[in-house]
Every structure is written in structure tokens, then in C-alpha cells.
Amino acid sequence: MKKRLQIFAGFLLAILLIFGLLWVIFPKAENRFADKKPSVLTEKTVKYAALGDSLTEGVGDATAQGGFVPLFAKELENTYNISVSSENFGKAGDTSTQIYNRMMKQQKIKDGLKSASIITITVGGNDVMKVIRDNVSHLSTMTAKDFSKPEVAYQKRIKKLLDTIRESNPKAEIYVLGIYNPFYINFPEITVMQDVINNWNDATDSVVSKEKNVYFVPINDLLYKGTSGQKAVESDSNSDSVQNNLLYTGDHFHPNNTGYQIMANAVFAAYKEVNH
């Protein structure tokens, strides 16, 4: 009996030693999903802030929902299966100086830009129009050179705007949209305006290209000739004027719904290229 007990005790000790060894070699499996967060594509709400002039406000949008801003947000949601929370800080008529001053004065804009993952900016069109208004007495003799000095000053303001946003938000992707020539269809012979628009866009792109995580989105070639560059049709049988079918018929200046969709597509294409 004593011998049997010794054998049993030895066997039990061996079992305990084996289990102890296995415990050390293979520790208890943890619950891998206890602290695991769902994929950002299904959980994350992307914050999007739109800053700018009338193109951000959405003047010409028949739905009065904000032009390209909600269209771009919806495309993000549908493509990436995420929720996009957007804030529209657009104001018609604002120049780059006015956009900057409004941003500095309004805490809501500061907060929106600070917390955003994506920021779009429309700026520049009213700066060009200001140069024209300031020289209204000699419009017929203006050349592209008359815009050179204002263009350099504009570049400095754009850099200041971007640098200020970066101070509070170093990580957001910023997409700066170019400007377009709304007068081309009716006045194609006035080539100076197209030169000015091209030069102004180049000036914006030059600033943007030097900034980290900031991208220029050109739109002039998409809008200034109408859909697919097709010949515009006469807007009035008793008039020689013609109509760009991507512009709002109320002013023939701002985009219409189709124009805003094209802008949204351009921004989304840029976003996809950055986040492929």
C-alpha cells in the first residue's frame, strides 16, 4: 500500500510539474477582442470643415444645401462607409483677407477647423474681382501685368491663412480649390481674363505645393467652357449672349447644381489620390 501511495504521489507530482511547465510556456490566452476597437471605417465620424467664399456657401445651388460641400461629404460616406460631420463656413463676397479676419474673429470657425480631419477652402475669385473694381476707370487697357503685384500680395495672404490653420490643426488634409473664368463663353476674345485666371491659379498652387498635407484642386478647365467643352447655346433668341450650362442662370457667374457636382467630384478625386 505504501509503495502504491508513493507511486501515485510521484505520478501526481509529475502531472503537476507538467501542467506548471505548460502554464509557463503557454500562458493563459487573453481576450483579444476585449479592448479591440471596431474599424475606423465603421466607427469613425470624420469631421469636415469647409471655409471660403460664395462657392463654399453654395450660391447658385437650387437646393440651398451648400453647393459642393454636402455632395463631397456624401461621396465620402458612400465610398468609405463612414459618417461625415460637416460644417460650412462659406460667406459670399469674401476675399482672402475677409476669410482670414472672419476665421480669427469667430470662435465657431476656429473650433471647427481645429477639430476637422478634412478642410476645403475656396478663395481667390473675389480677390481677382477686387483688382478689377479697383481699376474700373481703365478696364479697357488692363493687361495681365496689372494683376502681378496684387497676385504676389495674395500669395502672402494665402500662406498666412494656411499657416494659421496649421497652428491649431497640424494633421488635417487641406484641399484648396482653384478659381474659374465665368466670362469665357460670352467673351472668349478677352484672353487677358483667361491669362489672369491661369496665373492666379498658378500662384495659389505655388503656395499650396510648399505646404505639408495641403493640395490644390484645379476647376477652371472643368467649368469655363460648359459640359465637356461643348459649344454653348444661345440663352435668348433675341440676344447674342450665350450661356455656360454649368453656371447658375440667375447670375451666369456661380455654378449651378451640375457645376457644383463637378466641383465635388474634383475634390473627391483629389482625396482618393491622396488616400489610395
C-alpha positions in Angstrom: 0.0 0.0 0.0 2.8 2.4 1.0 4.5 1.7 -2.3 1.3 2.3 -4.3 0.9 5.6 -2.5 4.4 6.6 -3.4 3.9 5.7 -7.0 0.6 7.7 -7.0 2.2 10.7 -5.3 5.0 10.6 -7.8 2.6 10.4 -10.7 0.5 13.3 -9.3 3.7 15.4 -8.8 4.7 14.7 -12.4 1.3 15.8 -13.7 1.5 19.0 -11.6 5.0 19.7 -12.9 3.9 19.1 -16.5 0.9 21.5 -16.1 3.1 24.0 -14.4 5.6 23.9 -17.3 2.9 24.2 -19.8 1.4 27.2 -17.9 4.8 29.0 -18.2 5.4 28.1 -21.8 1.8 28.8 -22.9 0.3 31.4 -20.7 -3.5 31.8 -20.5 -4.9 33.3 -23.7 -6.2 36.8 -23.3 -9.4 38.0 -24.8 -8.1 39.6 -27.9 -11.3 41.5 -28.6 -11.8 42.9 -25.1 -10.1 46.2 -25.9 -10.1 46.0 -29.7 -11.9 48.9 -31.4 -14.1 48.5 -34.4 -12.6 49.5 -37.8 -12.4 53.3 -38.3 -14.4 52.7 -41.5 -17.4 51.6 -39.5 -16.9 53.6 -36.2 -15.2 56.8 -37.1 -17.1 60.0 -37.7 -15.0 62.2 -40.0 -15.2 65.9 -39.2 -15.1 68.1 -42.3 -14.9 71.9 -42.3 -15.5 74.0 -45.4 -14.1 77.5 -45.4 -14.4 80.1 -48.1 -16.5 82.4 -50.2 -19.7 82.0 -52.2 -18.5 78.7 -53.7 -18.4 77.2 -50.3 -21.7 78.9 -49.2 -23.2 77.4 -52.3 -24.6 80.4 -54.2 -26.5 79.1 -57.2 -27.3 75.8 -55.6 -31.1 75.3 -56.2 -31.4 73.0 -53.2 -29.8 75.7 -50.9 -27.9 73.0 -49.1 -24.4 74.3 -49.6 -23.2 73.6 -53.1 -20.3 71.1 -53.4 -19.8 70.7 -49.7 -22.7 68.2 -48.9 -22.0 66.4 -52.3 -18.4 65.8 -51.4 -19.4 64.7 -47.8 -22.0 62.3 -49.2 -19.4 60.8 -51.6 -17.1 60.1 -48.8 -19.8 58.4 -46.8 -21.0 56.2 -49.7 -17.5 55.2 -50.8 -15.8 54.6 -47.4 -18.9 53.6 -45.3 -18.2 56.3 -42.8 -20.2 59.1 -41.2 -19.2 62.6 -42.1 -20.0 65.6 -39.9 -19.6 68.7 -41.9 -19.6 72.4 -41.1 -20.0 75.1 -43.8 -18.2 78.4 -43.1 -18.7 79.9 -46.5 -19.7 83.5 -47.0 -20.5 85.1 -50.4 -18.3 88.0 -51.4 -15.4 87.3 -49.1 -11.8 88.0 -50.3 -8.9 86.1 -48.8 -8.5 89.0 -46.3 -12.1 88.8 -45.2 -12.0 85.0 -44.9 -8.9 85.3 -42.7 -10.4 88.0 -40.5 -13.7 86.1 -40.1 -11.8 83.0 -39.1 -9.8 84.9 -36.5 -12.9 86.6 -35.0 -15.4 83.7 -34.9 -14.7 81.0 -32.3 -17.0 78.6 -34.0 -14.9 78.7 -37.1 -11.7 78.3 -35.1 -13.2 75.3 -33.3 -14.5 73.7 -36.5 -11.1 74.0 -38.2 -9.2 72.8 -35.2 -11.2 69.5 -34.9 -11.5 68.8 -38.6 -9.9 65.8 -40.3 -10.6 67.3 -43.8 -10.7 71.0 -44.7 -11.7 72.5 -48.0 -11.1 76.2 -48.9 -12.5 78.2 -51.8 -10.7 81.5 -52.2 -9.3 83.9 -54.8 -12.2 84.8 -57.0 -13.2 87.8 -55.1 -9.6 88.9 -54.9 -9.4 89.0 -58.7 -12.7 90.9 -58.8 -11.3 93.4 -56.3 -8.4 94.1 -58.6 -10.9 94.7 -61.5 -13.0 97.0 -59.3 -10.0 99.0 -58.2 -9.1 99.6 -61.8 -12.5 100.2 -63.2 -11.5 103.5 -64.7 -9.2 101.8 -67.2 -10.6 98.4 -67.7 -10.2 98.5 -71.5 -6.5 98.9 -71.2 -5.8 96.4 -68.4 -3.3 93.6 -69.0 -2.2 90.5 -67.1 0.7 92.6 -65.7 -1.8 94.8 -63.8 -2.6 91.7 -61.7 1.1 90.8 -60.9 1.6 92.9 -57.7 -1.9 92.0 -56.3 -1.1 88.4 -57.1 2.1 88.4 -55.0 0.2 90.0 -52.1 -2.5 87.4 -52.5 0.1 84.6 -52.2 1.3 86.0 -48.9 -2.3 86.1 -47.6 -2.9 82.5 -48.6 0.2 81.4 -46.8 -0.8 83.3 -43.7 -4.2 81.7 -43.9 -2.8 78.2 -44.2 -0.1 78.7 -41.5 -2.8 79.9 -39.1 -4.9 76.9 -39.6 -1.9 74.6 -39.2 -1.1 76.2 -35.8 -4.2 74.7 -34.3 -4.6 71.7 -36.6 -1.3 70.2 -37.8 -2.8 67.0 -39.2 -5.9 67.8 -41.3 -5.9 67.3 -45.0 -6.5 70.6 -46.6 -7.8 71.0 -50.2 -7.7 74.4 -51.8 -9.9 74.8 -54.8 -8.8 77.0 -57.8 -10.9 79.7 -59.4 -12.5 79.7 -62.9 -13.4 82.1 -65.6 -17.1 82.7 -65.7 -16.9 85.2 -68.6 -15.2 83.0 -71.2 -18.4 81.8 -73.0 -19.6 85.4 -73.7 -16.2 87.0 -74.1 -13.7 84.4 -75.5 -11.8 87.1 -77.3 -10.8 88.7 -74.0 -7.9 86.4 -73.5 -6.4 88.6 -70.7 -9.0 87.3 -68.3 -8.1 83.7 -69.0 -4.4 84.6 -68.5 -5.3 86.2 -65.2 -7.2 83.2 -64.0 -4.4 80.8 -65.0 -1.8 83.0 -63.4 -3.8 83.3 -60.2 -4.3 79.6 -60.0 -0.6 79.0 -60.6 0.1 81.5 -57.7 -2.2 79.5 -55.4 -0.7 76.2 -56.4 2.8 77.6 -55.8 1.9 78.3 -52.2 0.0 75.1 -51.6 2.7 72.9 -53.1 5.1 74.0 -50.4 2.8 73.2 -47.6 2.6 69.7 -46.0 -0.6 67.8 -46.4 -2.2 70.6 -48.5 -3.4 70.0 -52.0 -4.5 72.2 -54.9 -7.7 71.2 -56.8 -8.0 72.9 -60.2 -11.5 73.5 -61.5 -11.2 76.1 -64.3 -10.8 73.6 -67.1 -13.8 71.7 -65.8 -16.2 74.7 -65.7 -15.2 77.6 -68.0 -16.4 76.0 -71.3 -19.5 74.2 -70.0 -20.0 70.5 -70.1 -17.2 68.7 -71.9 -16.2 71.9 -73.6 -19.3 71.8 -75.8 -20.4 74.9 -77.7 -22.7 76.9 -75.5 -26.2 77.6 -76.8 -27.8 81.0 -77.1 -29.6 81.9 -73.9 -32.1 84.2 -75.7 -33.2 84.0 -79.3 -33.2 87.9 -79.4 -29.8 88.2 -77.9 -26.3 87.5 -79.0 -25.3 86.3 -75.5 -24.7 82.7 -74.8 -24.9 80.6 -71.7 -22.5 78.3 -69.9 -24.7 75.4 -68.9 -22.6 74.8 -65.8 -23.4 78.2 -64.3 -26.4 79.4 -62.4 -28.9 81.2 -64.8 -29.6 83.8 -62.1 -26.2 85.4 -62.4 -24.2 83.5 -65.0 -21.4 83.6 -62.6 -21.7 81.0 -59.9 -22.0 77.2 -60.6 -25.4 75.6 -60.9 -26.2 72.2 -59.4 -24.3 70.4 -62.1 -21.4 72.7 -61.7 -21.2 72.0 -58.0 -21.4 68.3 -58.6 -18.4 68.6 -60.9 -16.5 70.5 -58.2 -17.4 67.9 -55.6 -16.1 65.2 -58.0 -12.8 67.0 -58.4 -12.3 67.3 -54.7 -13.2 63.7 -54.1 -10.8 62.6 -56.9 -8.0 64.5 -55.2 -9.0 62.9 -51.8 -8.9 59.4 -53.4 -5.5 60.1 -54.9 -4.1 61.2 -51.5 -5.8 58.3 -49.6 -5.5 55.5 -52.2 
